[in-house]
Amino acid sequence: MVFINLFFTVLYLGLPLLLALLCTMILLGVIVGHRERWSIFDSIYWALITGFTVGYGDIRPITRLSKLMAIIIAWAGIMFTGVIVAATVVAGSNSIKEHIKDHAPPEELQSLKQKFPQD
């Protein structure tokens, strides 16, 4: 339960950044879609697929400016994913520390501290 609580706490703290990145991806996708004459649905679909680096290739931009915006969308999507990965790592590492602190025998903790000294 520690992991879930920490994970969602960190995500909550990063929510403004996550929403800003998501809105950036969608807004740029709609702009690209307008330039390329796509529907709003196709524009948002393309932006999310590009942002999360799936890239099916069923829809693609043609103009240079649209391609440049695609790079920015992909960059924002990578940052979005990075925030979620960072939240997972923080929650996981803290959960493991709590588990070890609460459940590991003292002699095993001393052995681990000797093998892996901290700063």
N, CA, C and O of each residue as an XYZ file, in Angstrom:
476
protein
N       0.814     -1.194      0.000
C       0.000      0.000      0.000
C       0.863      1.266      0.000
O       0.439      2.321     -0.472
N       2.080      1.140      0.537
C       2.986      2.282      0.573
C       3.299      2.745     -0.848
O       3.317      3.944     -1.124
N       3.546      1.793     -1.749
C       3.886      2.141     -3.132
C       2.755      2.937     -3.781
O       2.994      3.987     -4.378
N       1.538      2.442     -3.666
C       0.387      3.099     -4.313
C       0.220      4.523     -3.774
O       0.035      5.467     -4.542
N       0.287      4.667     -2.456
C       0.127      6.000     -1.863
C       1.222      6.953     -2.330
O       0.941      8.090     -2.710
N       2.464      6.491     -2.302
C       3.569      7.347     -2.745
C       3.462      7.674     -4.235
O       3.684      8.814     -4.643
N       3.123      6.679     -5.033
C       3.019      6.878     -6.479
C       1.992      7.956     -6.807
O       2.273      8.878     -7.572
N       0.807      7.834     -6.228
C      -0.233      8.809     -6.540
C       0.047     10.175     -5.908
O      -0.382     11.200     -6.439
N       0.753     10.197     -4.799
C       1.154     11.480     -4.213
C       2.124     12.200     -5.134
O       1.975     13.395     -5.387
N       3.114     11.479     -5.635
C       4.089     12.092     -6.541
C       3.406     12.520     -7.842
O       3.698     13.592     -8.371
N       2.495     11.685     -8.359
C       1.760     12.080     -9.570
C       0.916     13.326     -9.315
O       0.831     14.210    -10.168
N       0.300     13.392     -8.151
C      -0.503     14.565     -7.808
C       0.365     15.820     -7.784
O      -0.039     16.871     -8.280
N       1.552     15.705     -7.207
C       2.464     16.848     -7.161
C       2.936     17.246     -8.558
O       3.176     18.423     -8.824
N       3.067     16.270     -9.442
C       3.506     16.546    -10.813
C       2.365     16.817    -11.768
O       2.588     17.005    -12.964
N       1.130     16.841    -11.252
C      -0.040     17.013    -12.112
C      -0.009     18.286    -12.951
O      -0.355     18.221    -14.131
N       0.388     19.442    -12.412
C       0.441     20.628    -13.285
C       1.375     20.438    -14.475
O       1.052     20.855    -15.587
N       2.515     19.820    -14.255
C       3.448     19.575    -15.352
C       2.863     18.572    -16.347
O       2.953     18.772    -17.558
N       2.265     17.495    -15.837
C       1.661     16.493    -16.721
C       0.543     17.099    -17.570
O       0.449     16.829    -18.767
N      -0.298     17.915    -16.946
C      -1.389     18.546    -17.698
C      -0.863     19.539    -18.731
O      -1.392     19.624    -19.839
N       0.177     20.288    -18.368
C       0.765     21.235    -19.318
C       1.337     20.493    -20.529
O       1.150     20.921    -21.668
N       2.025     19.395    -20.282
C       2.594     18.618    -21.396
C       1.499     18.012    -22.258
O       1.586     18.037    -23.486
N       0.464     17.464    -21.618
C      -0.639     16.857    -22.359
C      -1.373     17.907    -23.188
O      -1.696     17.667    -24.352
N      -1.636     19.063    -22.595
C      -2.306     20.142    -23.335
C      -1.450     20.633    -24.498
O      -1.967     20.938    -25.573
N      -0.146     20.707    -24.278
C       0.763     21.106    -25.360
C       0.678     20.126    -26.520
O       0.594     20.530    -27.680
N       0.700     18.830    -26.199
C       0.615     17.824    -27.261
C      -0.703     17.955    -28.030
O      -0.716     17.930    -29.260
N      -1.795     18.094    -27.305
C      -3.105     18.158    -27.963
C      -3.247     19.446    -28.761
O      -3.720     19.419    -29.898
N      -2.844     20.571    -28.183
C      -2.961     21.848    -28.889
C      -2.135     21.854    -30.176
O      -2.624     22.260    -31.230
N      -0.891     21.407    -30.086
C      -0.067     21.348    -31.299
C      -0.640     20.350    -32.301
O      -0.576     20.576    -33.510
N      -1.197     19.251    -31.805
C      -1.823     18.281    -32.700
C      -3.011     18.861    -33.448
O      -3.203     18.582    -34.631
N      -3.807     19.666    -32.760
C      -4.955     20.305    -33.413
C      -4.465     21.323    -34.443
O      -5.049     21.438    -35.520
N      -3.402     22.059    -34.126
C      -2.842     23.017    -35.089
C      -2.327     22.285    -36.329
O      -2.587     22.697    -37.459
N      -1.593     21.193    -36.099
C      -1.103     20.396    -37.238
C      -2.282     19.844    -38.037
O      -2.284     19.896    -39.267
N      -3.270     19.324    -37.341
C      -4.448     18.782    -38.023
C      -5.170     19.816    -38.856
O      -5.649     19.510    -39.948
N      -5.254     21.043    -38.356
C      -5.886     22.111    -39.117
C      -5.079     22.414    -40.389
O      -5.636     22.586    -41.473
N      -3.761     22.473    -40.222
C      -2.894     22.737    -41.380
C      -2.971     21.610    -42.412
O      -2.911     21.845    -43.619
N      -3.105     20.388    -41.910
C      -3.106     19.219    -42.804
C      -4.522     18.812    -43.245
O      -4.698     17.865    -44.012
N      -5.520     19.546    -42.747
C      -6.929     19.289    -43.067
C      -7.424     17.933    -42.549
O      -8.098     17.189    -43.261
N      -7.075     17.632    -41.298
C      -7.560     16.424    -40.632
C      -8.742     16.794    -39.753
O      -8.939     17.966    -39.432
N      -9.520     15.809    -39.366
C     -10.598     16.054    -38.407
C      -9.986     16.281    -37.022
O      -8.821     15.958    -36.791
N     -10.773     16.832    -36.112
C     -10.296     17.062    -34.738
C      -9.931     15.724    -34.092
O      -8.902     15.608    -33.427
N     -10.779     14.724    -34.292
C     -10.486     13.407    -33.719
C      -9.153     12.867    -34.236
O      -8.313     12.418    -33.456
N      -8.965     12.912    -35.554
C      -7.711     12.419    -36.133
C      -6.517     13.234    -35.646
O      -5.436     12.685    -35.434
N      -6.704     14.538    -35.468
C      -5.619     15.393    -34.996
C      -5.185     15.018    -33.585
O      -3.993     14.895    -33.304
N      -6.166     14.836    -32.696
C      -5.843     14.474    -31.314
C      -5.278     13.063    -31.258
O      -4.320     12.802    -30.531
N      -5.865     12.163    -32.018
C      -5.355     10.783    -32.098
C      -3.896     10.788    -32.546
O      -3.049     10.139    -31.933
N      -3.610     11.524    -33.615
C      -2.238     11.579    -34.132
C      -1.282     12.184    -33.111
O      -0.165     11.697    -32.938
N      -1.722     13.251    -32.430
C      -0.862     13.909    -31.444
C      -0.516     12.957    -30.299
O       0.638     12.903    -29.872
N      -1.485     12.216    -29.804
C      -1.222     11.295    -28.696
C      -0.377     10.108    -29.140
O       0.525      9.686    -28.416
N      -0.655      9.571    -30.310
C       0.141      8.460    -30.827
C       1.584      8.911    -31.071
O       2.524      8.162    -30.805
N       1.753     10.124    -31.572
C       3.095     10.669    -31.787
C       3.762     10.986    -30.459
O       4.935     10.671    -30.261
N       3.018     11.612    -29.543
C       3.568     11.995    -28.257
C       4.041     10.821    -27.426
O       5.044     10.916    -26.718
N       3.328      9.729    -27.512
C       3.735      8.551    -26.751
C       4.626      7.624    -27.580
O       4.828      6.462    -27.227
N       5.146      8.143    -28.663
C       6.136      7.523    -29.554
C       5.716      6.159    -30.076
O       6.557      5.286    -30.291
N       4.431      5.976    -30.279
C       3.945      4.742    -30.906
C       4.096      4.873    -32.413
O       4.713      4.021    -33.053
N       3.539      5.931    -32.982
C       3.722      6.248    -34.387
C       3.302      5.156    -35.351
O       4.149      4.545    -36.001
N       2.007      4.904    -35.451
C       1.525      3.868    -36.371
C       1.824      4.195    -37.826
O       2.027      3.284    -38.628
N       1.855      5.468    -38.181
C       2.132      5.861    -39.558
C       0.907      5.929    -40.431
O       1.018      6.189    -41.630
N      -0.275      5.698    -39.854
C      -1.489      5.772    -40.654
C      -1.851      7.208    -41.023
O      -2.481      7.452    -42.052
N      -1.452      8.151    -40.180
C      -1.626      9.576    -40.457
C      -0.253     10.215    -40.258
O       0.432      9.945    -39.272
N       0.136     11.061    -41.201
C       1.430     11.721    -41.043
C       1.383     13.101    -41.661
O       0.666     13.331    -42.635
N       2.157     14.033    -41.086
C       2.177     15.397    -41.625
C       2.988     15.461    -42.917
O       3.898     14.665    -43.148
N       2.631     16.424    -43.740
C       3.305     16.591    -45.028
C       4.194     17.842    -45.036
O       5.319     17.796    -45.534
N       3.702     18.948    -44.494
C       4.458     20.207    -44.568
C       5.601     20.217    -43.554
O       5.574     19.492    -42.559
N       6.603     21.049    -43.824
C       7.772     21.131    -42.946
C       7.416     21.650    -41.562
O       7.907     21.130    -40.560
N       6.572     22.664    -41.497
C       6.180     23.214    -40.199
C       5.429     22.166    -39.374
O       5.628     22.069    -38.163
N       4.586     21.402    -40.013
C       3.859     20.336    -39.319
C       4.818     19.264    -38.807
O       4.633     18.726    -37.715
N       5.831     18.960    -39.592
C       6.825     17.978    -39.156
C       7.632     18.501    -37.972
O       7.970     17.743    -37.063
N       7.939     19.799    -37.982
C       8.633     20.409    -36.857
C       7.776     20.325    -35.591
O       8.282     20.016    -34.513
N       6.484     20.601    -35.728
C       5.582     20.490    -34.583
C       5.472     19.045    -34.093
O       5.280     18.803    -32.902
N       5.593     18.097    -35.007
C       5.580     16.682    -34.616
C       6.769     16.363    -33.713
O       6.643     15.575    -32.776
N       7.902     16.962    -33.989
C       9.081     16.751    -33.149
C       8.829     17.309    -31.751
O       9.191     16.683    -30.756
N       8.210     18.481    -31.676
C       7.909     19.090    -30.377
C       6.897     18.235    -29.614
O       7.012     18.068    -28.400
N       5.913     17.697    -30.320
C       4.917     16.821    -29.684
C       5.608     15.574    -29.135
O       5.337     15.163    -28.007
N       6.487     14.976    -29.915
C       7.199     13.777    -29.453
C       8.062     14.098    -28.235
O       8.127     13.305    -27.296
N       8.719     15.244    -28.244
C       9.547     15.670    -27.125
C       8.694     15.837    -25.857
O       9.086     15.389    -24.780
N       7.530     16.481    -25.992
C       6.624     16.659    -24.854
C       6.121     15.309    -24.353
O       5.980     15.108    -23.146
N       5.853     14.395    -25.261
C       5.391     13.064    -24.865
C       6.452     12.275    -24.124
O       6.142     11.545    -23.181
N       7.696     12.415    -24.540
C       8.792     11.741    -23.842
C       8.936     12.313    -22.434
O       9.160     11.568    -21.480
N       8.807     13.638    -22.301
C       8.869     14.247    -20.972
C       7.695     13.781    -20.111
O       7.874     13.519    -18.921
N       6.508     13.674    -20.684
C       5.327     13.190    -19.967
C       5.585     11.787    -19.426
O       5.328     11.504    -18.256
N       6.091     10.923    -20.282
C       6.404      9.555    -19.865
C       7.495      9.552    -18.804
O       7.439      8.762    -17.861
N       8.482     10.420    -18.947
C       9.566     10.508    -17.973
C       9.081     10.882    -16.591
O       9.594     10.365    -15.598
N       8.098     11.775    -16.502
C       7.543     12.162    -15.197
C       6.869     10.958    -14.541
O       7.011     10.744    -13.337
N       6.147     10.183    -15.323
C       5.477      9.002    -14.769
C       6.506      7.951    -14.350
O       6.350      7.317    -13.307
N       7.542      7.763    -15.143
C       8.608      6.823    -14.772
C       9.303      7.294    -13.505
O       9.593      6.486    -12.623
N       9.575      8.594    -13.401
C      10.220      9.133    -12.194
C       9.350      8.901    -10.964
O       9.865      8.541     -9.905
N       8.046      9.099    -11.087
C       7.130      8.841     -9.966
C       7.171      7.378     -9.563
O       7.135      7.059     -8.375
N       7.247      6.494    -10.535
C       7.311      5.058    -10.257
C       8.606      4.704     -9.532
O       8.591      3.923     -8.581
N       9.715      5.269     -9.974
C      11.009      4.986     -9.351
C      11.045      5.501     -7.914
O      11.492      4.796     -7.009
N      10.577      6.725     -7.707
C      10.567      7.293     -6.353
C       9.694      6.439     -5.429
O      10.114      6.086     -4.327
N       8.501      6.116     -5.873
C       7.599      5.320     -5.041
C       8.168      3.926     -4.793
O       8.085      3.412     -3.678
N       8.736      3.321     -5.811
C       9.304      1.982     -5.662
C      10.493      1.948     -4.721
O      10.568      1.085     -3.846
N      11.417      2.873     -4.891
C      12.609      2.862     -4.038
C      12.255      3.170     -2.589
O      12.803      2.546     -1.680
N      11.356      4.113     -2.355
C      10.942      4.413     -0.983
C      10.155      3.261     -0.360
O      10.282      2.996      0.836
N       9.348      2.581     -1.163
C       8.597      1.427     -0.650
C       9.538      0.297     -0.248
O       9.341     -0.353      0.779
N      10.552      0.072     -1.059
C      11.533     -0.980     -0.734
C      12.285     -0.633      0.543
O      12.502     -1.499      1.391
N      12.687      0.639      0.688
C      13.373      1.070      1.910
C      12.488      0.854      3.140
O      12.953      0.361      4.168
N      11.214      1.225      3.026
C      10.285      1.035      4.155
C      10.110     -0.444      4.480
O      10.081     -0.833      5.647
N       9.996     -1.255      3.449
C       9.813     -2.693      3.659
C      11.038     -3.296      4.346
O      10.907     -4.074      5.291
N      12.211     -2.938      3.873
C      13.444     -3.472      4.468
C      13.571     -3.007      5.920
O      13.913     -3.787      6.809
N      13.290     -1.729      6.140
C      13.402     -1.180      7.490
C      12.450     -1.893      8.463
O      12.802     -2.126      9.619
N      11.249     -2.235      7.991
C      10.236     -2.834      8.866
C      10.348     -4.353      8.986
O       9.912     -4.919      9.988
N      10.922     -5.022      7.987
C      10.851     -6.483      7.964
C      12.189     -7.223      7.958
O      12.225     -8.418      8.251
N      13.268     -6.553      7.637
C      14.551     -7.260      7.541
C      15.152     -7.450      8.934
O      15.087     -6.542      9.763
N      15.738     -8.623      9.200
C      16.417     -8.834     10.489
C      17.606     -7.879     10.622
O      18.256     -7.567      9.625
N      17.901     -7.408     11.846
C      18.983     -6.428     12.046
C      20.344     -6.891     11.523
O      21.095     -6.088     10.969
N      20.670     -8.173     11.693
C      21.974     -8.642     11.216
C      22.057     -8.601      9.685
O      23.121     -8.345      9.123
N      20.938     -8.852      9.026
C      20.920     -8.769      7.565
C      21.067     -7.317      7.107
O      21.735     -7.039      6.111
N      20.440     -6.393      7.840
C      20.586     -4.972      7.518
C      22.034     -4.527      7.650
O      22.538     -3.791      6.802
N      22.706     -4.966      8.704
C      24.114     -4.614      8.897
C      24.971     -5.170      7.765
O      25.888     -4.505      7.282
N      24.663     -6.391      7.351
C      25.401     -7.009      6.252
C      25.209     -6.221      4.956
O      26.165     -5.990      4.215
N      23.957     -5.807      4.686
C      23.673     -5.026      3.490
C      24.353     -3.658      3.538
O      24.876     -3.182      2.530
N      24.342     -3.027      4.722
C      24.986     -1.722      4.857
C      26.494     -1.809      4.615
O      27.098     -0.871      4.095
N      27.101     -2.944      4.994
C      28.529     -3.103      4.753
C      28.825     -3.352      3.282
O      29.815     -2.854      2.746
N      27.956     -4.130      2.627
C      28.161     -4.441      1.208
C      27.874     -3.229      0.324
O      28.553     -3.015     -0.681
N      26.862     -2.433      0.701
C      26.446     -1.293     -0.102
C      26.429     -0.026      0.758
O      25.362      0.424      1.173
N      27.597      0.545      1.026
C      27.637      1.756      1.863
C      26.952      2.933      1.156
O      27.030      3.085     -0.063
N      26.287      3.748      1.957
C      25.633      4.944      1.431
C      26.534      6.141      1.647
O      27.499      6.092      2.409
N      26.195      7.219      0.955
C      27.016      8.434      1.037
C      27.216      8.890      2.448
O      27.884      9.897      2.682
